[in-house]
Amino acid sequence: MPRKGVDLHWHDAEISFLEGVMARGGREVAEAIEAAWRAGAVFDAWTEQFRLQRWLDAFEATGIDAMAIATRERETSEPLPWAHISAGVAPGYLVRERQRASAGETTPDCSFSGCTGCDVCDDLAVQIVLAGDSRG
């Protein structure tokens, strides 16, 4: 960067694509993951080892349309691929957050502005303690 004090960070688009497939895909992606692994996709988190073509070949060999998985619009009524795993966040909260994001609205940090209704504190018995709070 030509300006002092300016740091430029980026994320490789090919890795972002693969992350999108993994995040949005369900069990149908499992065979492709195994096929990529068998083809040598072992240390792909290391950028010098990552080869997108290995993954594309694995998707093709297993009949997976990775682009469709990564880019399709998901209905809010549709179960998420990881819905059987509880992270403590209420599904209705995720729908509300999606609507807020689509409207360009942010959700304030609950530790400073009050409960946002995600249910994590209740479900996981979390107690938010602020610096200087007498409960801490």
N, CA, C and O atoms as CSV, one atom per row, in Angstrom:
chain,resi,resn,atom,element,x,y,z
A,1,MET,N,N,0.847,-1.180,0.000
A,1,MET,CA,C,0.000,0.000,0.000
A,1,MET,C,C,0.887,1.235,0.000
A,1,MET,O,O,1.885,1.289,0.718
A,2,PRO,N,N,0.530,2.209,-0.789
A,2,PRO,CA,C,1.353,3.409,-0.881
A,2,PRO,C,C,1.247,4.322,0.341
A,2,PRO,O,O,2.075,5.219,0.503
A,3,ARG,N,N,0.252,4.118,1.202
A,3,ARG,CA,C,0.069,5.007,2.355
A,3,ARG,C,C,0.556,4.340,3.629
A,3,ARG,O,O,0.214,3.194,3.922
A,4,LYS,N,N,1.334,5.054,4.354
A,4,LYS,CA,C,1.829,4.563,5.626
A,4,LYS,C,C,0.667,4.436,6.617
A,4,LYS,O,O,-0.197,5.310,6.695
A,5,GLY,N,N,0.662,3.343,7.363
A,5,GLY,CA,C,-0.390,3.140,8.349
A,5,GLY,C,C,-1.636,2.483,7.798
A,5,GLY,O,O,-2.611,2.319,8.532
A,6,VAL,N,N,-1.639,2.098,6.527
A,6,VAL,CA,C,-2.787,1.435,5.936
A,6,VAL,C,C,-2.412,-0.020,5.679
A,6,VAL,O,O,-1.453,-0.304,4.961
A,7,ASP,N,N,-3.159,-0.923,6.258
A,7,ASP,CA,C,-2.938,-2.346,6.046
A,7,ASP,C,C,-4.048,-2.877,5.155
A,7,ASP,O,O,-5.222,-2.577,5.369
A,8,LEU,N,N,-3.684,-3.648,4.180
A,8,LEU,CA,C,-4.653,-4.249,3.283
A,8,LEU,C,C,-4.717,-5.743,3.574
A,8,LEU,O,O,-3.702,-6.438,3.531
A,9,HIS,N,N,-5.897,-6.220,3.865
A,9,HIS,CA,C,-6.113,-7.641,4.120
A,9,HIS,C,C,-7.171,-8.134,3.141
A,9,HIS,O,O,-8.107,-7.404,2.816
A,10,TRP,N,N,-7.029,-9.347,2.680
A,10,TRP,CA,C,-8.012,-9.919,1.779
A,10,TRP,C,C,-8.126,-11.400,2.055
A,10,TRP,O,O,-7.287,-11.996,2.730
A,11,HIS,N,N,-9.170,-11.972,1.524
A,11,HIS,CA,C,-9.415,-13.404,1.652
A,11,HIS,C,C,-9.543,-13.957,0.248
A,11,HIS,O,O,-10.289,-13.415,-0.568
A,12,ASP,N,N,-8.843,-15.002,-0.034
A,12,ASP,CA,C,-8.836,-15.596,-1.364
A,12,ASP,C,C,-10.250,-16.011,-1.778
A,12,ASP,O,O,-10.943,-16.694,-1.025
A,13,ALA,N,N,-10.670,-15.601,-2.961
A,13,ALA,CA,C,-12.020,-15.873,-3.447
A,13,ALA,C,C,-12.277,-17.369,-3.617
A,13,ALA,O,O,-13.394,-17.829,-3.378
A,14,GLU,N,N,-11.280,-18.125,-4.020
A,14,GLU,CA,C,-11.466,-19.569,-4.197
A,14,GLU,C,C,-11.723,-20.256,-2.858
A,14,GLU,O,O,-12.568,-21.146,-2.760
A,15,ILE,N,N,-10.993,-19.837,-1.835
A,15,ILE,CA,C,-11.196,-20.402,-0.502
A,15,ILE,C,C,-12.556,-19.966,0.034
A,15,ILE,O,O,-13.250,-20.753,0.678
A,16,SER,N,N,-12.940,-18.724,-0.224
A,16,SER,CA,C,-14.258,-18.245,0.212
A,16,SER,C,C,-15.370,-19.053,-0.441
A,16,SER,O,O,-16.368,-19.375,0.204
A,17,PHE,N,N,-15.205,-19.376,-1.703
A,17,PHE,CA,C,-16.191,-20.201,-2.408
A,17,PHE,C,C,-16.324,-21.557,-1.719
A,17,PHE,O,O,-17.435,-22.003,-1.434
A,18,LEU,N,N,-15.203,-22.208,-1.454
A,18,LEU,CA,C,-15.234,-23.518,-0.812
A,18,LEU,C,C,-15.833,-23.416,0.591
A,18,LEU,O,O,-16.605,-24.286,0.994
A,19,GLU,N,N,-15.494,-22.384,1.326
A,19,GLU,CA,C,-16.074,-22.174,2.650
A,19,GLU,C,C,-17.590,-22.006,2.553
A,19,GLU,O,O,-18.329,-22.489,3.411
A,20,GLY,N,N,-18.050,-21.322,1.506
A,20,GLY,CA,C,-19.488,-21.155,1.292
A,20,GLY,C,C,-20.186,-22.473,1.053
A,20,GLY,O,O,-21.280,-22.702,1.567
A,21,VAL,N,N,-19.561,-23.342,0.275
A,21,VAL,CA,C,-20.141,-24.668,0.013
A,21,VAL,C,C,-20.211,-25.457,1.317
A,21,VAL,O,O,-21.228,-26.083,1.618
A,22,MET,N,N,-19.131,-25.425,2.084
A,22,MET,CA,C,-19.095,-26.176,3.340
A,22,MET,C,C,-20.116,-25.633,4.344
A,22,MET,O,O,-20.781,-26.405,5.033
A,23,ALA,N,N,-20.236,-24.322,4.424
A,23,ALA,CA,C,-21.145,-23.705,5.390
A,23,ALA,C,C,-22.609,-23.885,5.009
A,23,ALA,O,O,-23.470,-24.003,5.882
A,24,ARG,N,N,-22.891,-23.908,3.731
A,24,ARG,CA,C,-24.280,-23.957,3.279
A,24,ARG,C,C,-24.740,-25.345,2.874
A,24,ARG,O,O,-25.937,-25.598,2.735
A,25,GLY,N,N,-23.779,-26.243,2.685
A,25,GLY,CA,C,-24.122,-27.600,2.298
A,25,GLY,C,C,-24.486,-28.450,3.497
A,25,GLY,O,O,-24.134,-28.135,4.634
A,26,GLY,N,N,-25.184,-29.514,3.229
A,26,GLY,CA,C,-25.559,-30.450,4.287
A,26,GLY,C,C,-24.820,-31.764,4.109
A,26,GLY,O,O,-23.673,-31.803,3.662
A,27,ARG,N,N,-25.498,-32.826,4.468
A,27,ARG,CA,C,-24.887,-34.151,4.380
A,27,ARG,C,C,-24.499,-34.525,2.955
A,27,ARG,O,O,-23.618,-35.358,2.744
A,28,GLU,N,N,-25.156,-33.912,1.984
A,28,GLU,CA,C,-24.862,-34.249,0.584
A,28,GLU,C,C,-23.436,-33.895,0.183
A,28,GLU,O,O,-22.924,-34.405,-0.814
A,29,VAL,N,N,-22.802,-33.034,0.947
A,29,VAL,CA,C,-21.438,-32.612,0.631
A,29,VAL,C,C,-20.398,-33.596,1.183
A,29,VAL,O,O,-19.232,-33.543,0.792
A,30,ALA,N,N,-20.805,-34.481,2.077
A,30,ALA,CA,C,-19.867,-35.390,2.744
A,30,ALA,C,C,-19.078,-36.240,1.758
A,30,ALA,O,O,-17.864,-36.386,1.906
A,31,GLU,N,N,-19.739,-36.798,0.762
A,31,GLU,CA,C,-19.031,-37.647,-0.207
A,31,GLU,C,C,-17.980,-36.852,-0.977
A,31,GLU,O,O,-16.902,-37.369,-1.269
A,32,ALA,N,N,-18.282,-35.615,-1.303
A,32,ALA,CA,C,-17.319,-34.777,-2.023
A,32,ALA,C,C,-16.125,-34.447,-1.137
A,32,ALA,O,O,-14.993,-34.393,-1.619
A,33,ILE,N,N,-16.362,-34.228,0.138
A,33,ILE,CA,C,-15.252,-33.959,1.061
A,33,ILE,C,C,-14.330,-35.171,1.118
A,33,ILE,O,O,-13.107,-35.037,1.072
A,34,GLU,N,N,-14.921,-36.341,1.217
A,34,GLU,CA,C,-14.101,-37.551,1.236
A,34,GLU,C,C,-13.345,-37.734,-0.082
A,34,GLU,O,O,-12.170,-38.098,-0.082
A,35,ALA,N,N,-14.021,-37.481,-1.200
A,35,ALA,CA,C,-13.369,-37.616,-2.511
A,35,ALA,C,C,-12.196,-36.640,-2.644
A,35,ALA,O,O,-11.149,-37.001,-3.182
A,36,ALA,N,N,-12.366,-35.416,-2.162
A,36,ALA,CA,C,-11.275,-34.432,-2.214
A,36,ALA,C,C,-10.118,-34.886,-1.332
A,36,ALA,O,O,-8.953,-34.764,-1.712
A,37,TRP,N,N,-10.443,-35.405,-0.163
A,37,TRP,CA,C,-9.407,-35.907,0.744
A,37,TRP,C,C,-8.634,-37.044,0.085
A,37,TRP,O,O,-7.405,-37.074,0.135
A,38,ARG,N,N,-9.350,-37.975,-0.530
A,38,ARG,CA,C,-8.690,-39.103,-1.206
A,38,ARG,C,C,-7.813,-38.616,-2.363
A,38,ARG,O,O,-6.829,-39.262,-2.724
A,39,ALA,N,N,-8.182,-37.475,-2.934
A,39,ALA,CA,C,-7.398,-36.905,-4.048
A,39,ALA,C,C,-6.225,-36.060,-3.563
A,39,ALA,O,O,-5.473,-35.517,-4.372
A,40,GLY,N,N,-6.067,-35.946,-2.237
A,40,GLY,CA,C,-4.908,-35.218,-1.713
A,40,GLY,C,C,-5.210,-33.911,-1.020
A,40,GLY,O,O,-4.279,-33.202,-0.637
A,41,ALA,N,N,-6.466,-33.563,-0.844
A,41,ALA,CA,C,-6.823,-32.328,-0.140
A,41,ALA,C,C,-6.696,-32.587,1.359
A,41,ALA,O,O,-7.678,-32.913,2.025
A,42,VAL,N,N,-5.494,-32.441,1.880
A,42,VAL,CA,C,-5.224,-32.773,3.271
A,42,VAL,C,C,-4.894,-31.533,4.093
A,42,VAL,O,O,-5.475,-31.322,5.158
A,43,PHE,N,N,-3.979,-30.723,3.615
A,43,PHE,CA,C,-3.569,-29.518,4.336
A,43,PHE,C,C,-4.036,-28.267,3.593
A,43,PHE,O,O,-3.277,-27.310,3.433
A,44,ASP,N,N,-5.285,-28.284,3.145
A,44,ASP,CA,C,-5.788,-27.190,2.323
A,44,ASP,C,C,-5.974,-25.883,3.072
A,44,ASP,O,O,-6.163,-24.841,2.443
A,45,ALA,N,N,-5.927,-25.907,4.393
A,45,ALA,CA,C,-5.991,-24.651,5.140
A,45,ALA,C,C,-4.705,-23.856,4.936
A,45,ALA,O,O,-4.670,-22.644,5.149
A,46,TRP,N,N,-3.664,-24.545,4.526
A,46,TRP,CA,C,-2.408,-23.880,4.188
A,46,TRP,C,C,-2.516,-23.462,2.732
A,46,TRP,O,O,-2.647,-24.317,1.856
A,47,THR,N,N,-2.463,-22.179,2.459
A,47,THR,CA,C,-2.713,-21.694,1.104
A,47,THR,C,C,-1.771,-22.298,0.072
A,47,THR,O,O,-2.149,-22.459,-1.089
A,48,GLU,N,N,-0.551,-22.633,0.479
A,48,GLU,CA,C,0.366,-23.225,-0.503
A,48,GLU,C,C,-0.027,-24.658,-0.863
A,48,GLU,O,O,0.481,-25.206,-1.841
A,49,GLN,N,N,-0.920,-25.270,-0.088
A,49,GLN,CA,C,-1.381,-26.631,-0.373
A,49,GLN,C,C,-2.746,-26.657,-1.053
A,49,GLN,O,O,-3.128,-27.664,-1.648
A,50,PHE,N,N,-3.475,-25.554,-0.964
A,50,PHE,CA,C,-4.844,-25.506,-1.485
A,50,PHE,C,C,-4.865,-25.553,-3.003
A,50,PHE,O,O,-4.163,-24.793,-3.669
A,51,ARG,N,N,-5.681,-26.457,-3.546
A,51,ARG,CA,C,-5.882,-26.574,-4.992
A,51,ARG,C,C,-7.383,-26.691,-5.236
A,51,ARG,O,O,-7.977,-27.743,-4.999
A,52,LEU,N,N,-7.988,-25.612,-5.707
A,52,LEU,CA,C,-9.430,-25.613,-5.947
A,52,LEU,C,C,-9.825,-26.715,-6.916
A,52,LEU,O,O,-10.882,-27.324,-6.751
A,53,GLN,N,N,-9.010,-26.983,-7.913
A,53,GLN,CA,C,-9.376,-27.990,-8.918
A,53,GLN,C,C,-9.630,-29.358,-8.293
A,53,GLN,O,O,-10.501,-30.094,-8.759
A,54,ARG,N,N,-8.882,-29.711,-7.244
A,54,ARG,CA,C,-9.125,-30.985,-6.551
A,54,ARG,C,C,-10.553,-31.034,-6.032
A,54,ARG,O,O,-11.237,-32.052,-6.143
A,55,TRP,N,N,-10.990,-29.913,-5.462
A,55,TRP,CA,C,-12.342,-29.835,-4.915
A,55,TRP,C,C,-13.390,-29.852,-6.028
A,55,TRP,O,O,-14.406,-30.538,-5.912
A,56,LEU,N,N,-13.152,-29.110,-7.094
A,56,LEU,CA,C,-14.097,-29.090,-8.202
A,56,LEU,C,C,-14.242,-30.475,-8.810
A,56,LEU,O,O,-15.348,-30.895,-9.151
A,57,ASP,N,N,-13.122,-31.192,-8.946
A,57,ASP,CA,C,-13.160,-32.568,-9.459
A,57,ASP,C,C,-13.946,-33.476,-8.524
A,57,ASP,O,O,-14.706,-34.332,-8.978
A,58,ALA,N,N,-13.765,-33.293,-7.216
A,58,ALA,CA,C,-14.486,-34.105,-6.233
A,58,ALA,C,C,-15.986,-33.823,-6.295
A,58,ALA,O,O,-16.796,-34.746,-6.218
A,59,PHE,N,N,-16.350,-32.565,-6.432
A,59,PHE,CA,C,-17.774,-32.230,-6.553
A,59,PHE,C,C,-18.369,-32.863,-7.809
A,59,PHE,O,O,-19.460,-33.430,-7.771
A,60,GLU,N,N,-17.654,-32.762,-8.901
A,60,GLU,CA,C,-18.138,-33.341,-10.156
A,60,GLU,C,C,-18.261,-34.854,-10.051
A,60,GLU,O,O,-19.256,-35.426,-10.495
A,61,ALA,N,N,-17.264,-35.504,-9.471
A,61,ALA,CA,C,-17.268,-36.966,-9.353
A,61,ALA,C,C,-18.417,-37.478,-8.490
A,61,ALA,O,O,-18.899,-38.594,-8.684
A,62,THR,N,N,-18.849,-36.658,-7.539
A,62,THR,CA,C,-19.931,-37.076,-6.648
A,62,THR,C,C,-21.287,-36.482,-7.036
A,62,THR,O,O,-22.278,-36.669,-6.330
A,63,GLY,N,N,-21.323,-35.771,-8.155
A,63,GLY,CA,C,-22.585,-35.217,-8.640
A,63,GLY,C,C,-23.098,-34.031,-7.855
A,63,GLY,O,O,-24.302,-33.774,-7.827
A,64,ILE,N,N,-22.200,-33.309,-7.220
A,64,ILE,CA,C,-22.585,-32.146,-6.411
A,64,ILE,C,C,-22.390,-30.875,-7.228
A,64,ILE,O,O,-21.323,-30.653,-7.800
A,65,ASP,N,N,-23.431,-30.042,-7.281
A,65,ASP,CA,C,-23.328,-28.739,-7.938
A,65,ASP,C,C,-22.924,-27.716,-6.874
A,65,ASP,O,O,-23.775,-27.088,-6.244
A,66,ALA,N,N,-21.632,-27.565,-6.690
A,66,ALA,CA,C,-21.109,-26.702,-5.629
A,66,ALA,C,C,-21.537,-25.251,-5.806
A,66,ALA,O,O,-21.839,-24.573,-4.824
A,67,MET,N,N,-21.568,-24.774,-7.025
A,67,MET,CA,C,-21.969,-23.380,-7.263
A,67,MET,C,C,-23.415,-23.156,-6.819
A,67,MET,O,O,-23.735,-22.122,-6.233
A,68,ALA,N,N,-24.283,-24.123,-7.099
A,68,ALA,CA,C,-25.682,-23.998,-6.688
A,68,ALA,C,C,-25.800,-23.963,-5.171
A,68,ALA,O,O,-26.599,-23.201,-4.627
A,69,ILE,N,N,-25.012,-24.781,-4.487
A,69,ILE,CA,C,-25.046,-24.794,-3.023
A,69,ILE,C,C,-24.540,-23.469,-2.465
A,69,ILE,O,O,-25.139,-22.908,-1.547
A,70,ALA,N,N,-23.453,-22.978,-3.009
A,70,ALA,CA,C,-22.826,-21.766,-2.476
A,70,ALA,C,C,-23.636,-20.507,-2.738
A,70,ALA,O,O,-23.534,-19.541,-1.982
A,71,THR,N,N,-24.438,-20.501,-3.794
A,71,THR,CA,C,-25.080,-19.247,-4.186
A,71,THR,C,C,-26.601,-19.233,-4.098
A,71,THR,O,O,-27.203,-18.174,-4.270
A,72,ARG,N,N,-27.229,-20.339,-3.843
A,72,ARG,CA,C,-28.698,-20.344,-3.858
A,72,ARG,C,C,-29.282,-19.591,-2.676
A,72,ARG,O,O,-28.695,-19.541,-1.596
A,73,GLU,N,N,-30.436,-19.016,-2.904
A,73,GLU,CA,C,-31.165,-18.312,-1.851
A,73,GLU,C,C,-31.873,-19.356,-1.000
A,73,GLU,O,O,-32.579,-20.216,-1.526
A,74,ARG,N,N,-31.689,-19.284,0.282
A,74,ARG,CA,C,-32.315,-20.236,1.199
A,74,ARG,C,C,-33.556,-19.591,1.811
A,74,ARG,O,O,-33.511,-18.450,2.270
A,75,GLU,N,N,-34.656,-20.328,1.811
A,75,GLU,CA,C,-35.892,-19.843,2.422
A,75,GLU,C,C,-35.755,-19.900,3.944
A,75,GLU,O,O,-35.122,-20.814,4.473
A,76,THR,N,N,-36.338,-18.938,4.646
A,76,THR,CA,C,-36.225,-18.927,6.099
A,76,THR,C,C,-36.989,-20.084,6.739
A,76,THR,O,O,-36.717,-20.442,7.885
A,77,SER,N,N,-37.934,-20.667,6.020
A,77,SER,CA,C,-38.687,-21.804,6.558
A,77,SER,C,C,-37.926,-23.122,6.391
A,77,SER,O,O,-38.296,-24.133,6.988
A,78,GLU,N,N,-36.887,-23.109,5.598
A,78,GLU,CA,C,-36.088,-24.297,5.311
A,78,GLU,C,C,-35.148,-24.601,6.481
A,78,GLU,O,O,-34.517,-23.689,7.013
A,79,PRO,N,N,-35.049,-25.872,6.888
A,79,PRO,CA,C,-34.106,-26.164,7.978
A,79,PRO,C,C,-32.662,-25.951,7.523
A,79,PRO,O,O,-32.302,-26.264,6.388
A,80,LEU,N,N,-31.858,-25.423,8.412
A,80,LEU,CA,C,-30.443,-25.234,8.107
A,80,LEU,C,C,-29.722,-26.578,8.191
A,80,LEU,O,O,-30.143,-27.448,8.954
A,81,PRO,N,N,-28.643,-26.769,7.422
A,81,PRO,CA,C,-27.951,-28.055,7.421
A,81,PRO,C,C,-27.463,-28.487,8.806
A,81,PRO,O,O,-27.313,-29.681,9.067
A,82,TRP,N,N,-27.222,-27.546,9.669
A,82,TRP,CA,C,-26.700,-27.854,10.997
A,82,TRP,C,C,-27.769,-27.720,12.079
A,82,TRP,O,O,-27.439,-27.632,13.261
A,83,ALA,N,N,-29.050,-27.705,11.689
A,83,ALA,CA,C,-30.133,-27.470,12.643
A,83,ALA,C,C,-30.203,-28.528,13.743
A,83,ALA,O,O,-30.761,-28.271,14.810
A,84,HIS,N,N,-29.655,-29.694,13.501
A,84,HIS,CA,C,-29.677,-30.756,14.515
A,84,HIS,C,C,-28.609,-30.552,15.601
A,84,HIS,O,O,-28.545,-31.319,16.562
A,85,ILE,N,N,-27.783,-29.530,15.445
A,85,ILE,CA,C,-26.750,-29.207,16.429
A,85,ILE,C,C,-27.136,-27.886,17.084
A,85,ILE,O,O,-27.368,-26.893,16.395
A,86,SER,N,N,-27.206,-27.872,18.390
A,86,SER,CA,C,-27.593,-26.645,19.083
A,86,SER,C,C,-26.367,-25.842,19.494
A,86,SER,O,O,-25.469,-26.340,20.172
A,87,ALA,N,N,-26.356,-24.591,19.066
A,87,ALA,CA,C,-25.318,-23.650,19.503
A,87,ALA,C,C,-25.896,-22.706,20.548
A,87,ALA,O,O,-25.236,-21.762,20.981
A,88,GLY,N,N,-27.134,-22.970,20.945
A,88,GLY,CA,C,-27.778,-22.153,21.947
A,88,GLY,C,C,-28.551,-20.969,21.390
A,88,GLY,O,O,-29.310,-20.329,22.117
A,89,VAL,N,N,-28.367,-20.670,20.108
A,89,VAL,CA,C,-29.046,-19.530,19.483
A,89,VAL,C,C,-30.408,-19.988,18.955
A,89,VAL,O,O,-30.506,-20.995,18.253
A,90,ALA,N,N,-31.439,-19.246,19.297
A,90,ALA,CA,C,-32.792,-19.591,18.870
A,90,ALA,C,C,-32.935,-19.434,17.355
A,90,ALA,O,O,-32.496,-18.427,16.798
A,91,PRO,N,N,-33.547,-20.419,16.678
A,91,PRO,CA,C,-33.735,-20.320,15.222
A,91,PRO,C,C,-34.486,-19.050,14.805
A,91,PRO,O,O,-34.163,-18.455,13.778
A,92,GLY,N,N,-35.475,-18.635,15.584
A,92,GLY,CA,C,-36.213,-17.412,15.274
A,92,GLY,C,C,-35.320,-16.183,15.306
A,92,GLY,O,O,-35.519,-15.242,14.537
A,93,TYR,N,N,-34.345,-16.193,16.189
A,93,TYR,CA,C,-33.380,-15.093,16.267
A,93,TYR,C,C,-32.573,-15.013,14.978
A,93,TYR,O,O,-32.335,-13.923,14.457
A,94,LEU,N,N,-32.153,-16.165,14.465
A,94,LEU,CA,C,-31.387,-16.171,13.211
A,94,LEU,C,C,-32.211,-15.610,12.059
A,94,LEU,O,O,-31.683,-14.895,11.207
A,95,VAL,N,N,-33.491,-15.927,12.030
A,95,VAL,CA,C,-34.372,-15.388,10.983
A,95,VAL,C,C,-34.466,-13.873,11.125
A,95,VAL,O,O,-34.370,-13.147,10.136
A,96,ARG,N,N,-34.655,-13.395,12.358
A,96,ARG,CA,C,-34.727,-11.941,12.592
A,96,ARG,C,C,-33.418,-11.261,12.204
A,96,ARG,O,O,-33.428,-10.180,11.616
A,97,GLU,N,N,-32.303,-11.888,12.531
A,97,GLU,CA,C,-31.005,-11.310,12.180
A,97,GLU,C,C,-30.811,-11.254,10.677
A,97,GLU,O,O,-30.219,-10.306,10.160
A,98,ARG,N,N,-31.302,-12.259,9.973
A,98,ARG,CA,C,-31.208,-12.242,8.510
A,98,ARG,C,C,-32.020,-11.083,7.945
A,98,ARG,O,O,-31.571,-10.382,7.039
A,99,GLN,N,N,-33.208,-10.891,8.482
A,99,GLN,CA,C,-34.049,-9.783,8.027
A,99,GLN,C,C,-33.384,-8.446,8.327
A,99,GLN,O,O,-33.422,-7.537,7.498
A,100,ARG,N,N,-32.783,-8.320,9.485
A,100,ARG,CA,C,-32.084,-7.076,9.846
A,100,ARG,C,C,-30.899,-6.840,8.911
A,100,ARG,O,O,-30.673,-5.720,8.453
A,101,ALA,N,N,-30.153,-7.895,8.636
A,101,ALA,CA,C,-28.993,-7.763,7.745
A,101,ALA,C,C,-29.430,-7.342,6.350
A,101,ALA,O,O,-28.791,-6.499,5.722
A,102,SER,N,N,-30.519,-7.930,5.865
A,102,SER,CA,C,-31.026,-7.568,4.535
A,102,SER,C,C,-31.463,-6.115,4.480
A,102,SER,O,O,-31.397,-5.473,3.432
A,103,ALA,N,N,-31.910,-5.604,5.617
A,103,ALA,CA,C,-32.342,-4.202,5.693
A,103,ALA,C,C,-31.171,-3.267,6.004
A,103,ALA,O,O,-31.350,-2.053,6.104
A,104,GLY,N,N,-29.979,-3.833,6.154
A,104,GLY,CA,C,-28.807,-3.013,6.454
A,104,GLY,C,C,-28.741,-2.557,7.899
A,104,GLY,O,O,-28.067,-1.577,8.215
A,105,GLU,N,N,-29.440,-3.263,8.777
A,105,GLU,CA,C,-29.457,-2.899,10.188
A,105,GLU,C,C,-28.490,-3.791,10.968
A,105,GLU,O,O,-28.361,-4.980,10.674
A,106,THR,N,N,-27.828,-3.226,11.939
A,106,THR,CA,C,-26.952,-4.006,12.802
A,106,THR,C,C,-27.638,-4.261,14.137
A,106,THR,O,O,-28.558,-3.542,14.527
A,107,THR,N,N,-27.186,-5.277,14.818
A,107,THR,CA,C,-27.701,-5.599,16.142
A,107,THR,C,C,-26.648,-5.183,17.157
A,107,THR,O,O,-25.488,-5.580,17.049
A,108,PRO,N,N,-27.044,-4.389,18.138
A,108,PRO,CA,C,-26.067,-3.934,19.126
A,108,PRO,C,C,-25.562,-5.094,19.984
A,108,PRO,O,O,-26.236,-6.114,20.125
A,109,ASP,N,N,-24.386,-4.927,20.544
A,109,ASP,CA,C,-23.784,-5.905,21.439
A,109,ASP,C,C,-24.601,-5.940,22.724
A,109,ASP,O,O,-24.734,-4.924,23.405
A,110,CYS,N,N,-25.142,-7.094,23.053
A,110,CYS,CA,C,-26.027,-7.197,24.216
A,110,CYS,C,C,-25.324,-6.936,25.542
A,110,CYS,O,O,-25.972,-6.602,26.534
A,111,SER,N,N,-24.025,-7.083,25.565
A,111,SER,CA,C,-23.328,-6.832,26.824
A,111,SER,C,C,-23.276,-5.342,27.169
A,111,SER,O,O,-22.908,-4.971,28.284
A,112,PHE,N,N,-23.642,-4.497,26.215
A,112,PHE,CA,C,-23.646,-3.055,26.462
A,112,PHE,C,C,-25.034,-2.432,26.332
A,112,PHE,O,O,-25.305,-1.383,26.915
A,113,SER,N,N,-25.918,-3.087,25.560
A,113,SER,CA,C,-27.204,-2.438,25.285
A,113,SER,C,C,-28.413,-3.271,25.656
A,113,SER,O,O,-29.532,-2.897,25.307
A,114,GLY,N,N,-28.239,-4.362,26.333
A,114,GLY,CA,C,-29.370,-5.178,26.749
A,114,GLY,C,C,-29.595,-6.374,25.835
A,114,GLY,O,O,-29.011,-6.484,24.757
A,115,CYS,N,N,-30.441,-7.241,26.293
A,115,CYS,CA,C,-30.714,-8.523,25.617
A,115,CYS,C,C,-31.294,-8.309,24.216
A,115,CYS,O,O,-32.183,-7.481,24.014
A,116,THR,N,N,-30.775,-9.070,23.261
A,116,THR,CA,C,-31.290,-9.014,21.888
A,116,THR,C,C,-32.187,-10.198,21.568
A,116,THR,O,O,-32.721,-10.286,20.462
A,117,GLY,N,N,-32.363,-11.113,22.522
A,117,GLY,CA,C,-33.296,-12.223,22.351
A,117,GLY,C,C,-32.748,-13.433,21.633
A,117,GLY,O,O,-33.510,-14.180,21.020
A,118,CYS,N,N,-31.449,-13.647,21.691
A,118,CYS,CA,C,-30.875,-14.800,20.975
A,118,CYS,C,C,-31.059,-16.103,21.742
A,118,CYS,O,O,-30.975,-17.177,21.147
A,119,ASP,N,N,-31.305,-16.038,23.037
A,119,ASP,CA,C,-31.514,-17.182,23.933
A,119,ASP,C,C,-30.238,-17.881,24.382
A,119,ASP,O,O,-30.322,-18.879,25.098
A,120,VAL,N,N,-29.064,-17.401,23.994
A,120,VAL,CA,C,-27.828,-18.055,24.402
A,120,VAL,C,C,-27.680,-18.027,25.919
A,120,VAL,O,O,-27.350,-19.044,26.528
A,121,CYS,N,N,-27.919,-16.881,26.526
A,121,CYS,CA,C,-27.744,-16.776,27.977
A,121,CYS,C,C,-28.631,-17.763,28.718
A,121,CYS,O,O,-28.183,-18.418,29.659
A,122,ASP,N,N,-29.882,-17.873,28.303
A,122,ASP,CA,C,-30.810,-18.794,28.962
A,122,ASP,C,C,-30.448,-20.248,28.680
A,122,ASP,O,O,-30.394,-21.065,29.599
A,123,ASP,N,N,-30.199,-20.573,27.412
A,123,ASP,CA,C,-29.938,-21.962,27.028
A,123,ASP,C,C,-28.612,-22.486,27.555
A,123,ASP,O,O,-28.507,-23.668,27.884
A,124,LEU,N,N,-27.605,-21.639,27.640
A,124,LEU,CA,C,-26.273,-22.084,28.059
A,124,LEU,C,C,-25.879,-21.577,29.443
A,124,LEU,O,O,-24.722,-21.696,29.847
A,125,ALA,N,N,-26.838,-21.015,30.163
A,125,ALA,CA,C,-26.608,-20.496,31.513
A,125,ALA,C,C,-25.437,-19.510,31.544
A,125,ALA,O,O,-24.560,-19.592,32.404
A,126,VAL,N,N,-25.444,-18.587,30.598
A,126,VAL,CA,C,-24.398,-17.569,30.506
A,126,VAL,C,C,-24.841,-16.343,31.288
A,126,VAL,O,O,-26.002,-15.938,31.231
A,127,GLN,N,N,-23.902,-15.759,32.017
A,127,GLN,CA,C,-24.182,-14.507,32.709
A,127,GLN,C,C,-23.167,-13.496,32.197
A,127,GLN,O,O,-21.963,-13.686,32.365
A,128,ILE,N,N,-23.634,-12.441,31.585
A,128,ILE,CA,C,-22.742,-11.416,31.055
A,128,ILE,C,C,-22.281,-10.524,32.201
A,128,ILE,O,O,-23.088,-9.978,32.954
A,129,VAL,N,N,-20.965,-10.391,32.310
A,129,VAL,CA,C,-20.380,-9.563,33.358
A,129,VAL,C,C,-19.521,-8.503,32.680
A,129,VAL,O,O,-18.607,-8.827,31.921
A,130,LEU,N,N,-19.812,-7.254,32.953
A,130,LEU,CA,C,-19.058,-6.152,32.396
A,130,LEU,C,C,-17.916,-5.779,33.337
A,130,LEU,O,O,-17.986,-6.018,34.543
A,131,ALA,N,N,-16.866,-5.191,32.771
A,131,ALA,CA,C,-15.763,-4.707,33.598
A,131,ALA,C,C,-16.287,-3.729,34.619
A,131,ALA,O,O,-17.031,-2.812,34.270
A,132,GLY,N,N,-15.917,-3.903,35.868
A,132,GLY,CA,C,-16.366,-3.017,36.921
A,132,GLY,C,C,-17.721,-3.386,37.504
A,132,GLY,O,O,-18.184,-2.749,38.450
A,133,ASP,N,N,-18.363,-4.415,36.946
A,133,ASP,CA,C,-19.662,-4.860,37.445
A,133,ASP,C,C,-19.455,-5.566,38.790
A,133,ASP,O,O,-18.548,-6.388,38.918
A,134,SER,N,N,-20.265,-5.263,39.769
A,134,SER,CA,C,-20.096,-5.844,41.094
A,134,SER,C,C,-20.362,-7.339,41.123
A,134,SER,O,O,-19.972,-8.015,42.075
A,135,ARG,N,N,-21.027,-7.873,40.088
A,135,ARG,CA,C,-21.277,-9.325,40.040
A,135,ARG,C,C,-20.021,-10.087,39.674
A,135,ARG,O,O,-19.949,-11.293,39.913
A,136,GLY,N,N,-19.003,-9.408,39.088
A,136,GLY,CA,C,-17.812,-10.083,38.599
A,136,GLY,C,C,-16.857,-10.259,39.651
A,136,GLY,O,O,-15.782,-10.814,39.422
